[in-house]
Amino acid sequence: MRAIFAAIPAILLAVTAAPAFADSSSWRPAGSGSDALGGGHPSWRLASSGPDALGGSRLSWRLADSGSTARLRGLDVVSAKVAWASGSAGTVLRTVDGGRTWRQVGPPDTADLQFRDIEAFSADRAVALPIGEGEASRVYATSDGGRTWTETFRNDDPRAFYDCIAFFDHRRGLALSDPVDGRFRIASTMDGGRSWKVLPPDRMPDALAGEFAFAASGTCLVTAGPGPWAWFATGGGETARVFASSDYGRSWKVSDSPVPSGASAGIYSLAFRDPRHGIAVGGDFAAPTTAPDGAATTHDGGRTWHVARSVPGEYRSGAAWVPWRWNTALAVGPTGSDVSRDGGRTWTRFDTGSFDAVDCAPDGTCWASGEQGRLARLIRS
């Protein structure tokens, strides 16, 4: 996504059975509402909320003081206490107290890098991806909570541009690059990100003219672990498409989606709750206030996609399923946040604040992140 990457600062400143692919603002006083933290924190303020969704509850984002002004597009929530976020200017943040405090723990001498994706396994272990052309695309790994980092991969092909990483489990993972020689490139790890190998491209379908992935929220590439299923989404070309793998990324099939595509438009984020059921959100970041047909669903592992009956209607860059709420999903973007409680078929706005990424831990704790160091925890009341 070279052209999009260059344009973003100027424009945005501002389980179930295997899938078919297996065969190949009202304001409230701070501290109100239910919260796993057991109450408010003096440095926190409450974002707007709306009467909807998780079991009929009212949703809101409670903003945390991150101590950062970086744009945070990478986000991984491990538990109610532990979360990691990453972004511009070499920023990697970590909390181990449920968001009361955040600490900058990024690798040294990386202030010129943009960490667009981070995958965390615990309070100690995480893998972070800075993006860009050529050697700007790298992978760093830590096993001591960010006190020390090891650079485990550096792209040596000036034609490659890595956008996202995703893990199936604590050992297996993938990294996605925009097309090289007409095909998307996949790098694989079998040891938790300590080493990487670029996979042969012979079982990857050809890319369309102008097609690429969006490094907007770390969710252009996703998995439905612990099985072998992975998906990545695209835009930029004639059609926004979803590629699917059922063998840990060794081979891929591709399907068209109904989400509009264009020079800066397409699917920005995927989320799969299991190997069959997935959602896709996107739009055009150059026109963030309008996104017709900007959300879609699949019930067959990504073979077919259908436009949601009611869509967010505006550009959305991140999406996530809410654990323990089987049909509930969240979508976020620079102009607001939406919730679906019917598996992505319909969406309802509950917040108008700016976020780029959203993620939920297995225990149901959800966070969102975005520009100017914005980090917020989802509150249900």
C-alpha positions as CSV (number, residue, x, y, z in Angstrom):
1,M,0.0,0.0,0.0
2,R,2.8,2.4,-1.0
3,A,0.6,5.2,-2.4
4,I,-1.9,5.0,0.5
5,F,0.9,4.9,3.1
6,A,2.3,8.1,1.7
7,A,-1.1,9.8,1.6
8,I,-2.3,8.9,5.1
9,P,-0.7,11.8,7.0
10,A,-2.0,14.4,4.6
11,I,-5.5,13.0,4.4
12,L,-6.2,11.7,7.8
13,L,-4.1,13.7,10.1
14,A,-7.1,14.0,10.4
15,V,-15.7,-24.1,17.0
16,T,-17.4,-25.0,14.2
17,A,-16.7,-27.3,11.3
18,A,-14.0,-26.3,8.8
19,P,-15.0,-23.8,6.2
20,A,-15.6,-24.5,2.5
21,F,-12.0,-23.5,1.8
22,A,-10.7,-26.5,3.8
23,D,-10.9,-28.6,0.7
24,S,-8.0,-27.3,-1.3
25,S,-23.2,11.0,22.9
26,S,-24.7,11.6,25.9
27,W,-22.1,12.3,28.6
28,R,-22.2,10.6,32.0
29,P,-20.2,11.4,35.1
30,A,-16.8,9.7,35.3
31,G,-17.0,6.4,37.1
32,S,-20.6,5.6,36.2
33,G,-21.4,2.3,34.7
34,S,-20.0,-1.2,35.2
35,D,-16.3,-1.6,34.7
36,A,-14.0,-4.5,35.3
37,L,-11.5,-2.1,36.8
38,G,-13.9,-1.6,39.7
39,G,-14.4,2.1,39.2
40,G,-13.0,5.1,37.6
41,H,-9.5,6.6,37.7
42,P,-8.8,10.3,38.3
43,S,-6.9,10.8,35.0
44,W,-9.7,9.2,32.9
45,R,-12.5,10.9,31.1
46,L,-15.6,9.3,29.7
47,A,-16.3,9.4,25.9
48,S,-19.7,9.5,24.4
49,S,-22.1,6.6,24.7
50,G,-25.3,5.3,23.1
51,P,-28.2,3.0,24.1
52,D,-27.4,-0.2,22.4
53,A,-26.0,-3.5,22.2
54,L,-24.2,-5.9,24.4
55,G,-27.2,-7.7,25.8
56,G,-29.2,-4.4,25.7
57,S,-26.5,-2.6,27.7
58,R,-25.4,1.0,27.1
59,L,-21.9,1.2,25.6
60,S,-19.3,3.9,26.0
61,W,-15.5,4.3,25.6
62,R,-13.6,5.3,28.8
63,L,-10.5,7.1,27.6
64,A,-7.2,6.5,29.4
65,D,-4.2,8.7,29.7
66,S,-1.7,7.0,27.5
67,G,1.0,9.7,28.0
68,S,1.6,9.6,24.2
69,T,0.7,11.7,21.2
70,A,1.5,8.9,18.7
71,R,-1.1,7.6,16.3
72,L,-1.8,4.1,17.6
73,R,-2.9,1.7,14.9
74,G,-1.5,-1.5,16.4
75,L,-3.5,-3.0,19.3
76,D,-3.6,-6.4,21.1
77,V,-5.6,-7.0,24.3
78,V,-4.4,-10.0,26.3
79,S,-6.6,-9.8,29.4
80,A,-8.4,-7.5,31.7
81,K,-5.1,-6.2,33.0
82,V,-2.7,-6.6,30.0
83,A,-2.8,-4.8,26.7
84,W,-0.2,-3.6,24.1
85,A,-0.5,-0.7,21.5
86,S,1.8,0.5,18.9
87,G,2.1,3.3,16.4
88,S,4.1,6.2,14.9
89,A,7.5,7.4,16.0
90,G,8.6,4.0,17.2
91,T,5.9,3.9,19.9
92,V,5.0,0.7,21.7
93,L,2.9,1.0,24.8
94,R,2.0,-1.6,27.5
95,T,-0.3,-1.7,30.4
96,V,-0.3,-4.4,33.1
97,D,-2.9,-2.7,35.4
98,G,-6.0,-2.6,33.3
99,G,-5.1,0.7,31.6
100,R,-4.5,2.8,34.7
101,T,-1.0,3.4,33.5
102,W,0.7,2.9,30.1
103,R,4.5,2.7,29.7
104,Q,6.5,3.3,26.5
105,V,8.5,0.1,26.0
106,G,9.4,0.3,22.3
107,P,12.7,-0.8,20.8
108,P,15.5,1.8,21.0
109,D,16.5,3.8,18.0
110,T,13.3,3.3,16.1
111,A,11.8,6.8,16.3
112,D,11.7,6.9,12.5
113,L,9.6,3.7,12.2
114,Q,5.8,3.3,12.2
115,F,4.7,0.2,14.3
116,R,1.4,-0.5,12.6
117,D,0.8,-4.0,14.1
118,I,1.5,-5.7,17.4
119,E,0.7,-9.3,18.4
120,A,1.0,-10.0,22.1
121,F,0.9,-13.3,24.0
122,S,1.3,-12.2,27.6
123,A,2.6,-9.3,29.7
124,D,6.1,-10.3,28.6
125,R,5.9,-11.6,25.1
126,A,5.0,-9.6,22.0
127,V,5.9,-9.2,18.3
128,A,5.7,-5.8,16.6
129,L,5.7,-4.9,12.9
130,P,7.0,-1.5,11.6
131,I,5.9,-1.0,8.0
132,G,7.3,0.7,4.9
133,E,9.1,0.0,1.7
134,G,12.2,-2.1,1.7
135,E,14.1,-2.3,5.0
136,A,11.5,-0.2,6.9
137,S,9.4,-3.4,7.0
138,R,10.8,-5.3,10.0
139,V,9.7,-7.5,12.9
140,Y,10.8,-7.0,16.5
141,A,10.2,-9.5,19.3
142,T,10.4,-9.2,23.1
143,S,10.1,-11.8,25.9
144,D,10.7,-9.5,28.8
145,G,7.9,-6.9,28.6
146,G,9.8,-4.6,26.2
147,R,12.9,-4.1,28.3
148,T,14.8,-5.7,25.4
149,W,13.9,-6.3,21.8
150,T,15.4,-8.5,19.1
151,E,15.0,-7.6,15.4
152,T,14.0,-11.0,14.0
153,F,13.2,-10.0,10.4
154,R,14.2,-7.2,8.0
155,N,12.8,-7.1,4.5
156,D,15.6,-7.0,2.0
157,D,13.4,-6.6,-1.1
158,P,12.8,-2.9,-2.1
159,R,9.6,-4.0,-3.9
160,A,8.0,-5.5,-0.8
161,F,5.9,-3.6,1.8
162,Y,4.7,-5.5,4.8
163,D,1.3,-4.5,6.2
164,C,0.1,-6.9,8.9
165,I,1.1,-9.9,11.0
166,A,-1.2,-12.5,12.7
167,F,-0.6,-15.6,14.7
168,F,-2.5,-18.9,14.9
169,D,-1.0,-19.8,18.3
170,H,2.1,-19.0,20.3
171,R,4.3,-20.5,17.6
172,R,2.8,-20.2,14.2
173,G,2.4,-16.8,12.5
174,L,2.3,-15.0,9.2
175,A,3.3,-11.6,7.8
176,L,1.7,-10.1,4.7
177,S,3.4,-8.0,2.1
178,D,1.8,-6.2,-0.9
179,P,2.4,-7.9,-4.2
180,V,5.8,-8.5,-5.6
181,D,6.0,-9.7,-9.2
182,G,2.2,-9.7,-9.3
183,R,1.5,-11.8,-6.2
184,F,1.1,-11.0,-2.5
185,R,4.0,-12.2,-0.4
186,I,3.7,-14.2,2.8
187,A,6.4,-14.7,5.4
188,S,6.0,-17.4,8.0
189,T,7.3,-18.1,11.5
190,M,7.2,-21.4,13.4
191,D,8.9,-20.3,16.6
192,G,6.7,-17.4,17.9
193,G,8.3,-14.7,15.7
194,R,12.0,-15.5,16.5
195,S,12.7,-16.3,12.9
196,W,10.9,-15.8,9.6
197,K,10.9,-17.5,6.1
198,V,9.3,-16.0,3.0
199,L,7.0,-18.7,1.5
200,P,7.1,-19.7,-2.2
201,P,4.5,-17.7,-4.2
202,D,3.4,-20.5,-6.5
203,R,0.2,-21.2,-4.6
204,M,-0.9,-17.6,-4.3
205,P,-3.4,-16.3,-6.8
206,D,-2.4,-13.4,-9.0
207,A,-3.0,-9.9,-7.7
208,L,-5.2,-7.5,-9.6
209,A,-3.7,-4.3,-11.1
210,G,-3.3,-1.8,-8.3
211,E,-4.3,-4.2,-5.6
212,F,-2.8,-4.0,-2.1
213,A,-3.6,-4.4,1.6
214,F,-4.2,-1.6,4.1
215,A,-1.9,-1.2,7.0
216,A,-4.5,0.8,9.0
217,S,-5.2,-1.3,12.1
218,G,-3.2,-4.5,12.0
219,T,-6.3,-6.4,10.9
220,C,-5.8,-6.8,7.1
221,L,-4.5,-10.3,8.0
222,V,-6.3,-12.4,10.6
223,T,-6.6,-16.0,11.8
224,A,-9.2,-18.1,13.5
225,G,-6.9,-20.1,15.7
226,P,-5.8,-22.5,16.9
227,G,-6.6,-24.2,13.6
228,P,-4.9,-23.6,10.2
229,W,-7.2,-20.9,8.9
230,A,-6.1,-17.4,7.8
231,W,-7.5,-14.6,5.7
232,F,-6.3,-11.3,4.3
233,A,-8.3,-8.4,2.6
234,T,-7.5,-6.0,-0.1
235,G,-8.4,-2.9,-2.0
236,G,-6.9,-0.6,-4.5
237,G,-7.9,-2.7,-7.5
238,E,-11.0,-3.2,-9.5
239,T,-12.5,-5.3,-6.8
240,A,-12.0,-5.6,-3.0
241,R,-11.1,-9.2,-2.4
242,V,-10.6,-11.7,0.5
243,F,-7.9,-14.4,0.3
244,A,-8.3,-17.5,2.4
245,S,-5.9,-20.3,3.5
246,S,-6.7,-23.5,5.3
247,D,-3.1,-24.8,5.6
248,Y,-1.3,-22.1,7.7
249,G,-0.7,-19.9,4.7
250,R,1.0,-22.3,2.3
251,S,-1.8,-22.0,-0.3
252,W,-4.6,-19.5,-0.9
253,K,-7.9,-19.1,-2.6
254,V,-9.5,-15.7,-3.4
255,S,-13.1,-14.4,-3.5
256,D,-14.6,-11.2,-4.6
257,S,-16.4,-9.1,-2.1
258,P,-19.2,-6.5,-2.6
259,V,-17.3,-3.8,-0.7
260,P,-16.4,-1.0,-3.1
261,S,-12.8,-0.8,-4.1
262,G,-10.7,2.1,-5.5
263,A,-7.4,3.9,-5.3
264,S,-7.8,4.4,-1.5
265,A,-10.9,2.2,-1.0
266,G,-11.6,-1.4,-0.1
267,I,-11.6,-3.7,2.9
268,Y,-9.5,-2.3,5.7
269,S,-10.3,-4.9,8.4
270,L,-11.4,-8.5,8.8
271,A,-12.5,-10.4,11.9
272,F,-13.4,-14.1,12.2
273,R,-15.0,-15.5,15.3
274,D,-14.5,-19.1,14.0
275,P,-13.5,-20.7,10.7
276,R,-16.8,-19.9,9.1
277,H,-18.2,-16.7,10.4
278,G,-16.4,-13.4,9.5
279,I,-17.0,-9.7,9.0
280,A,-15.3,-7.2,6.8
281,V,-15.4,-3.4,7.1
282,G,-13.8,-0.6,5.1
283,G,-14.6,2.3,2.8
284,D,-12.3,5.0,1.6
285,F,-10.1,6.9,4.0
286,A,-9.9,9.8,1.5
287,A,-13.7,10.2,2.0
288,P,-14.3,9.0,5.6
289,T,-17.8,10.3,6.0
290,T,-19.4,8.1,3.3
291,A,-19.0,4.4,2.8
292,P,-21.9,2.7,0.9
293,D,-21.8,-1.0,1.2
294,G,-18.8,-0.6,3.5
295,A,-19.5,-3.8,5.6
296,A,-20.0,-7.4,4.7
297,T,-20.4,-10.8,6.3
298,T,-19.5,-14.4,5.4
299,H,-20.9,-17.7,6.8
300,D,-18.8,-20.1,4.7
301,G,-15.3,-19.2,5.6
302,G,-14.9,-16.4,3.1
303,R,-16.0,-18.1,0.0
304,T,-19.0,-15.7,-0.4
305,W,-19.6,-12.3,1.1
306,H,-22.9,-10.3,1.5
307,V,-23.4,-6.6,2.2
308,A,-24.8,-5.9,5.6
309,R,-28.4,-4.9,5.7
310,S,-27.4,-1.7,7.5
311,V,-23.8,-0.6,7.3
312,P,-21.9,2.0,9.5
313,G,-22.2,4.3,6.4
314,E,-18.7,5.8,7.0
315,Y,-15.1,4.6,6.7
316,R,-14.2,2.0,9.3
317,S,-10.6,0.8,9.7
318,G,-10.9,-1.8,12.5
319,A,-13.3,-4.5,13.6
320,A,-13.4,-7.2,16.3
321,W,-15.7,-9.8,17.7
322,V,-16.7,-9.5,21.4
323,P,-16.0,-12.8,23.2
324,W,-18.9,-14.3,25.3
325,R,-21.4,-12.3,23.1
326,W,-21.7,-14.8,20.2
327,N,-23.2,-12.4,17.6
328,T,-21.7,-9.1,18.9
329,A,-19.0,-7.2,17.0
330,L,-17.5,-3.7,17.1
331,A,-16.2,-1.5,14.3
332,V,-14.2,1.7,14.6
333,G,-12.9,4.5,12.4
334,P,-11.9,8.2,12.5
335,T,-15.6,9.3,12.6
336,G,-17.1,6.9,15.1
337,S,-17.7,3.5,16.5
338,D,-20.5,1.0,15.7
339,V,-21.8,-2.2,17.2
340,S,-23.6,-5.2,15.7
341,R,-25.4,-7.7,17.8
342,D,-26.6,-9.9,14.9
343,G,-23.3,-11.2,13.5
344,G,-22.6,-8.1,11.4
345,R,-25.9,-8.0,9.5
346,T,-26.9,-4.6,11.0
347,W,-24.8,-1.9,12.7
348,T,-25.6,0.9,15.1
349,R,-23.5,3.9,16.0
350,F,-22.7,4.4,19.7
351,D,-19.8,6.8,19.7
352,T,-18.5,9.7,17.5
353,G,-14.9,9.8,18.7
354,S,-11.9,8.9,16.5
355,F,-10.3,5.5,16.7
356,D,-8.3,3.4,14.2
357,A,-8.1,-0.1,15.9
358,V,-10.2,-2.2,18.2
359,D,-9.4,-5.5,19.9
360,C,-11.0,-7.8,22.6
361,A,-9.3,-10.2,25.0
362,P,-10.7,-13.8,25.4
363,D,-12.3,-12.6,28.7
364,G,-14.3,-10.0,26.9
365,T,-12.2,-6.9,27.7
366,C,-12.2,-4.5,24.7
367,W,-10.0,-1.5,23.9
368,A,-9.8,0.9,21.0
369,S,-6.8,3.0,19.9
370,G,-6.2,5.9,17.5
371,E,-4.7,9.3,16.9
372,Q,-3.0,11.6,19.5
373,G,-2.4,8.6,21.7
374,R,-6.1,7.8,22.2
375,L,-6.7,4.6,24.1
376,A,-10.1,3.7,25.5
377,R,-11.7,0.8,27.2
378,L,-15.2,-0.4,26.4
379,I,-17.7,0.1,29.3
380,R,-21.1,-1.6,29.5
381,S,-23.8,-0.2,31.8
